[in-house]
Amino acid sequence: MNRRMFLKASGTGAAVLALAPTTLLTGCAFSVTGMLNTILSTLNSILSVAEKNAPWLPGLQAAIAQLENAEATWKTGGASAIVIDALNTVEAVLAVVPLTAAYSPLIDVIVAGIEAIINYFNPPAVQLTHARSTMGNNPHVGHVTLDKPGFRHPTYQGAFKAQYNSTAVGIGLPQAAIK
């Protein structure tokens, strides 16, 4: 008796198929603080590979400090405006990073992660009525679609980190990968 015949005969095939989707999604909750911490790690890795005289570097350092402060003062379930404002500031600074920079693909991944957090707080219907000025002016928006959690990376921040690190290695900047 082969496996197919066994599953058909035992009736467990239908049970396995019915449980598989729910089992795979278990543990895939979106953690805002987890994503924020991963975004902060990626931003600090950009600081390590960016040109030391880049005109946008001081603005990014200030935006990172603002985001760290926002995360420290924000409470899960509380008003999200402080986090969204800090993420908008970071995204506005990243908008001036040239598309021709060697690390521009990493910026694209970071912006996609920022958009994922903002979309978590504001569903698309709300965003349409309250358009953010940074989104329309940022050339890095929409270049990357984030990978979903899966078997190898069961959380959103794990999938994001893996995608970022894969991009860093793929463009020849393995030193920009985060631990």
Secondary structure, 3 states (H helix, E strand, C coil): CCHHHHHHHHCHHHHHHHHHHHHHHCCCCCCHHHHHHHHHHHHHHHHHHCCCCCCCHHHHHHHHHHHHHHHHHCCCCCCCHHHHHHHHHHHHHHCCCCCCCCCHHHHHHHHHHHHHHHHHHCCHHHHHHCCCHHHHHCCCCCCCCCCCCCCCCCCHHHHHHHHHHHHHHHCCCHHHCCC
